[in-house]
Structures are given as structure tokens and as C-alpha cells.
Amino acid sequence: MELFKPGRVYDFMRVRVFWITLSITLATASLVLLFWPGEKWPAPNYGTDFRGGTEIEVAFKKHVNPEEVRKKVTSTGQFSDPEVVQVQDPKQPNRFLIRVQEISTVDEQTREAIKKALCFGVEGDNANCPKDARATEVKFSAGGDKFSVRYDVDPDLEKMKQQLLSVPNVKLRVSATNPQVTNPRDHRVEVQLQSKGDQLMDVLREQLGADTVPESALRVEWVGPKAGKQLRDSARNSVAIAIIFIMLYLAFRFDLRFAPGVVIACVHDALVVLGAFCLAHREITLSTIATVLTIVGYSMNDTVVVYDRIRENLGKHRGKSFGEIINLSVSETLSRTILTSGATMLSVLAFFIFGTGVIKDLAFGMVVGIIAGTYSSIYVAAPLTEYIDRRMSKGGAAGVKKRLQAAKAT
């Protein structure tokens, strides 16, 4: 299927200065939004994956106001600076995403208080610490919402529960099997504490009423700040490594002139997508990074199609300049580019219009990325390749001229 008249050549290179200037402006603006947020433009809205904290998704039974939910969460003093976002869902109109900075990790002071309450390491105090209530080992999980306790004899679970409830800010998860003996031979007991997600639901139920707040959240997630930083670094490294391997592949597939163009185009597309997320104040999560990597691959595929036609035309039209070859090659592949991008865009737009939550954000990134990737193949990768070819040709001509001058001098 041809959308344009066969044989017609459009002069794309004539307007390359405008589009390159626009691309540099967009990429620079995205860098500013990502790394230098200010009062007049939004800071990156990093999700719990990267920032750390606790996130719950709740479908309230009745209509609630986001500002009201925010005030109720902060009123008890347990949580600071909550973020309340309404999730657009026709099936659940009162669905909200609530994110707080607090996490379930038990701090060192609370750990020592728990050990002291469980009589860990205590000898001789039979009045306050009878033998069946003295812990010989206390191990906390990495998550911080449970720990195991070991005894020399069969423990008194009711006494153990009373000991734990005496520690400030320690709440046990409500369950008939908590605490629970997990290894009778070693007299090992597992204790589950209330997570911040559980505590947040309790606060909402206490402040808004059981007739408004459901028994449980749709989902509860939390990530510590250290894990969030590791995920952020891993995401950045994954994008960088993908781009490096793309450059190596193109240098091997074509030649060195072509590799920088597609790498710059991929970096441009990634920055534009991330900048759009910042501008729209959408969450930047691991799903966003997956979207960016998808766009990098999509853009590279589109650029390789154009490069392949350029390489083919370089052998067929030896009398034409490199800029003319680019115009011819892009014109010949223009119908294919528009049809492919258009079909993909229609599919993604359906998710963007009718999707919710993470799917909607992923579709938003794909919409922006498809637009950026399509035009960057024409106005970023191709002009940069032409510039590199021109510089290499001048360098080669200058070298030949110097060698001829040196030969004449001798």
C-alpha cells in the first residue's frame, strides 16, 4: 500500500535545521525537568519503586474527597505528607491510590525495645522474666514486618503477646495464629507485626468509618529507600547498556558512520518520553522504564529500515550526494513508516483512552515515544549520519591533499 505517489522525492534535509533545533530544545527541557526541578515546573513524580515508601490502593464504599482523605491520614500523626490520587475506573468510581513515605522497617531503637521486652539475655529475674518467657534468640526479617524468636523451653504465647504489646509503636497483626510456633523442636516462634499498609487502613477505618472503608486494600506495596535507590540505578544502567549494544550492533551491521545517529536518536526518544512524564506529572516507575526500553527498540527498528534503504541506494545512485540519497531513501520508506507507526498508534491509543492505572501510564509513554521515534528516525538519525559522512569525507580529502603536497615537496 502506497500513501504517496511512487517516485516522488521530498526534500527532508532542507528543513533539518529546524527539526534538529526542536529536538535539542526538547531533550534539554527534559533534562531540566528530570534533574533540576524548580518552583515553576514539576519535579519527577517517582513512584514507590524508586522513591521508597508504602503504597495502598483502596476502593472506598462511598464517595470521598481526596483532600478529606489526606487530612484524615495526617490527623493521627502516624503518617506525614501523604499523596492521594484518584484512579479513574468506571467500575470502581471511588478508587484511590494512597502513598506515604513511612515503611515497615523496624528501627534499631524499636528492635532493642522488643528484645528487652522479650527478656532476651536476661538472667536471674524470675519475677519479671520467668524461664518460659526468656528469649534466647531474636531475628528480624529484612522486610521488618515480622521476626522470629527462639526459646529453651515451650514458650507461653499469651505472655509473649503481652510482652510485645508493652513496647510503644509495636502492633501485632490481628490473627488467631499470631504469634505462632513454627518449629516445636527448637521452640521457635514467628511474630507478624502490622505493616504500614495495615496501619494506614486502620487509620482510614477509624477516621472515615467502617461503612466507608473496606476490610482490606486492593493491593499493598512498599519499598525501602535503599532498595529504591538500587532499582533506580539498575533502571538507568539497563537503558545505558541497551543503547551501547545497539551502537555496537549498528556499527557491525552497517559502518561507523551510522551508529552515532541511531544512538543519539534513541537517547533523544528516551529523554522526550521521560520529560513528558514529568510534564504530565505521571508516575515514573519500573513500568515506565520498560516503556522507555520498548520505545528505544521501536525507534531503532524504524531507523534501521531507513538506514538499510540508504545503504542500498548508495550502491545504486553513486552520482548523488549523501543528502540526496537520504531524501530519496526516506521518501521511499515514508509510506511504510506511517502505516507501521499509525497501526501501532491506534492499538496504543485504545489502551490510553480506555485503560486505567499502570496501563494508562504505559500507553501514554508509548504514544509519546512512537511520535518521537518516528520523526527522530528522519530528522535526528539521518541528518546526523549525513553530517558525520561529510566530516569524514572532508577529513579523508584533507588527508589525500596533505599526502600529495608531501609527495610534491620531496
N, C-alpha and C positions, 0 to 999 in steps of 0.2 A: 504494500500500500504506500503510495507516494502522496504526501501532503503538498509538496512543492513541485513545480514544473521541472522535469528531468533536464539536466544540462545547464540549469541556471546557477550562477555563482554569485554569492553575496559577499560583499567586502566587509567581513567582520574585523579585519585588522585596522581598518580606518578609524574605528571608534574605540580601539583598545585602551587608549589613554584614559578616557572617561571611566570605563569599567574597572580598570586597574586601580584608579584613584578611589573609586567607590569601595572596592574590595579592601584596600588598605585602611580606609576610614572605618569600615565595619569591623575589621579584625582588631584595629586599635581600640575602638569603642568597647568591644567585647573584653579585651584585656583589662581595660579600666574598670569595667563592671565586675570582673572576676577578682581582681587583686587590689584595687584602690576604691572601695565603695565610699561614697560620700553622703552628705545630707540631702543632696538634690537628686541622687539616683539610688536605686535599691541595691542592697548588698545581696550576695548569692544566698539563696534560700536552701542551705544544705539540709538534707534530711537526717533522720536519726542514724542512718548508715555511716555518715561521715562526721556528724557533729557530736554524737553520743546523746544519751537521754532515754526517756521512756515514752512510748507512743501507744495509744489505745484508740480503737475505732469503735464507736458506740452508736447504736440505733435507738434513740430515745422513743418512748412510747407516746409522748405528747410533743407538741411544738415548743421549742425552747429558743431563746435568743443567744447567739454566740457571746455577746458581751456579758449576759447574765451568767452563762456557764463559766466564763473566765473569772468573774468576781467571786462566784461560789467556790471555785478551786483554790483561789488565793486567800479566802477568808479565814481558813483554819491555820494558816502559817506553815503548813507542811510542804507546800509547793510554791515556787517563785517563777514569775514570768512565763505562765503557760501560753501556749499557742493553740487557738481553737479555730478550726477551719471546717466549714460545712461542705460535705461531699454531695455533689449533685447526683441523685439517684431517684428516678421516678417511683421505684418500688418501695424505697425507704426514704421519704422526704425529710425525716428528722435524723439523718445520719451525719455524725460529726467525727472529725479527726482531732484528737487532743494530744498535744505533745508537751512534755515538761522536761526540764534539764536534769532532774534528780534521777538516779539509777539505783538498782537494788543492792549494789555492793555494800557490805558491812564494813565500816571504817575500823581502824585499829583500836580506837578507844572503846567502841562497842564490843569488839571481839574480846578485849581484856575483861570487860564487864561481864560478858557471857561466861567466860572461863571462871571468873571469880564466883559468879552465882552458882555454877555447877560444881563448886568446891574442887576445881582442878588443882592438884598439887598440894591440897590441904591435908595435914596430918594431926591427929590428936583431938580435934574439935568435934567430939561426938554429939554435942548438943545441937549445934547448927548444921553440922555436916556428918550425918550418920554414914556408916560404911556403904550402904546400898545407894547413897546419893553422892558419892565422890567419883568424879570422872577421872579416868587415868589417861585419856587422850581426847582431844577436841580438834577436828579437822574441818576447815571451811572450804566450800566449793569455790571454784573460780567465778561462778555466777553471783555468789553472795546471797542467794535466796534459800540456801539450805546448808546444813553441816551435819557431820556425824560425830557421835560421842561413844566412847568405849568405857566399860566398867569392868571391875574384877569379879563382881557378883551380879546376879539378876537385878536390874535397876527397878526402882519404883517410879513408874512413868508419871503417876499423878504428882508425886513430889517433884519430879523433874520439870513438869509443866509449871508448877508454882514457882520454882526457882527462876525459870526463864521469864515468866510474866512480871517478875520483880525488877527486871532490867528496863530502864527507860528506853522508849522508842523501839522496843522489840515487840512485834506482834506475830503470833503464830497463825499460820493458815488454818482456817476453820475446817476441820475434818475429824471424823471419828478415829482415824488411824494416824493421827499426828500428835505426839511422837509415835514412832513405830519401830519395833525391834526388827532389824534386817538380818542379823546374824546371831542366833541364840547361843551358839558355841562360844563366840568371842564377846558376847554381851554387848553387841554394837547396836546403837540406836540412831535412826535418821530423823532429823528435825527439819521441817519445812517452815520457813518464815513467809510472811506476807510480802509479795513483791510490791514494787511501787505501783504497778498496774492495779493490783488488788486494792491497795490503799487508796488509789485515786478513785476507783469505783465505789469504795466505801464512803469517801468524802462526797461524791456526787449523790449517792443514795441518801446520805444524811441531810444534805443541803437542799436537794430538789425533791426528795420523797421517792418511796418505792413504787408509787404509781406512775412515775415519770422515767425512772432509771431502771433498765432491765437487770436481771440477775447476773448476767455476765457480759463482757465485751465481745464484739465480733472477732477482734484479734488484739493481742498484746505483744509488743516488741520492745526490746531495749538493747542498747549497745553502750559499752563503756567508752570514755574519751580516748583511751589508749587504743582500743580496737578500732574506733572510728578513724583515728589518725592513720593506722596501718591500712585500713581499707581505702582511705583517700590516697595514700602514697601508692598502693598497689594499682588503683584505678589509673592514676597518672602514668605510672610506669607501663601499664598494659597498652595505653594509647601510643606512647612513645615507641615501644618495641614494635607494635604493629606497623607504624609509619616507617621505621628503619628497615624492616623486612620488605615492605612494599618498594622502597627505594632500591634495595638490592635486587629484587625481582625484575624491576623495570630496567635497571642498568644491564642485567643479564639478557632480558628479553629483547630490548632494543639497543640503545647505546647510552653513553653517559649524558648526552645532551637532553634526553627525555626524562631522566629520573628526577632532577630537581623540580621540574614543572609540576608533576603529579604530587610530589611530596608537599610542596607549598600549597597546592590546591586542597589537599586533604587536611592540612593544618588550618587553612582558611575556613573550610567547611566545619571542622570541629569547633573552632572559635565562634563562628557565627551561630551555631546551634546552642552552645553554652551561653553566649551573650543574649540570645532570645529567651532562654530560660530565666536568666537574671532579670531581663527587662519585663517579662510577664510575671515575675515573682513565683515561678513554679519550682517545685522541689527538685534539687539535684541529688539523685540517689544512684545506687548501683544500676538501676534500670536505665537511668539517663546515660550512664557510661556505656551500657550495652547499645543504646540508641546511637551514641556517637560512633562507636566501632562499626555499627551497621552502616552508618552514613559514609564513613571512611571507605569501607569496602564497596559501597554502591558508587561513590564518586570515582574510585579508582577504576572500576569496571567500565564506567561511561568514558573515562579519559582514555583507557586502553583501546577502546573501539576507535576513537578519533585518531590516536597515535598509530594504530595499525593501518588505517587508511592513509595517513600521512606518509608512512614508510612505503606503502605500496605505490603511491603517486610520485614519490621521489625517484623511483626507478622508471616510471612511465613518462614523466614530464621533466626531463633533465634540463630543458632550456628555461624553465620557470624559476623565479626566486622562491626562497623558503616561505615568505609571507604569502605569495600567490598559491603555493601548494597547500598552506593551512586553510586559506579561503575556500579552495576547491574541495579539500577533504571534509571540512566542517559542513559545507553546503551539501555534499553527497550523503553525509550521515545525519543530517538535520531531521529528516522525517523519522528515521529510526529512533533518534534521541527523544523527540517529542512524543512519539507513540509509546515508547517504553516508560518514560517519566510520567506521562499522562495516565497510563493504565495503573501504574504503581500509586500515583497520587489519588486516584479515585478510590482505591482499596483503603488507603490510609485515612482519607477524609471520612469514610464511613465510620471507622473506629474513633476518629476525633469528634465527630458530631454526636454519635450515639453511645460512645464509650464513657466510662466513669473511672475515677481514681487513677491508678497507675497506668492503665491502658490509655486513658485520655492524654496523660503527660507524654507517654511513649509516642503516641500518634502525632502529638504536637511537634516533638523533636523531628520525627520523620518528615512531616510536611515542610518544615523549615529547611531540613537537610536536603531533601530532594530538589527544592528550588535552588539552594546554594550550590549543590553538587552539579546540577545541570549546567548552570551558567558558568561555574568555575572551570569546567572542562573546556569551555570555549574561550572565555575571556581571562582566565588566570593561567592554566596549564599551557595552552597553545602559545600565547604571546611570550610567556617566559621561555619556552623552548626556542622560539624564534630569536629572542634576544641572546640566549646562550649560543645558538648557532652563529649568529652574527659576530659575537665576540670571539668565538673560536676561529671563525673564518678570517677575521682581522688579524688575530694572533698568528694564524698559520701563514697568511700573506706577508705579515711583517717579518716572520722568521725566514721565509724564502727570500725576501728582499735583502735582508742582512747577509744571508749566505752568498747571494750574488755580488753584493758590494765587497764582501771579503775576498771573493774569488777574483774580482777585477783588481783589487789592491795588490794581490800577490802576483 
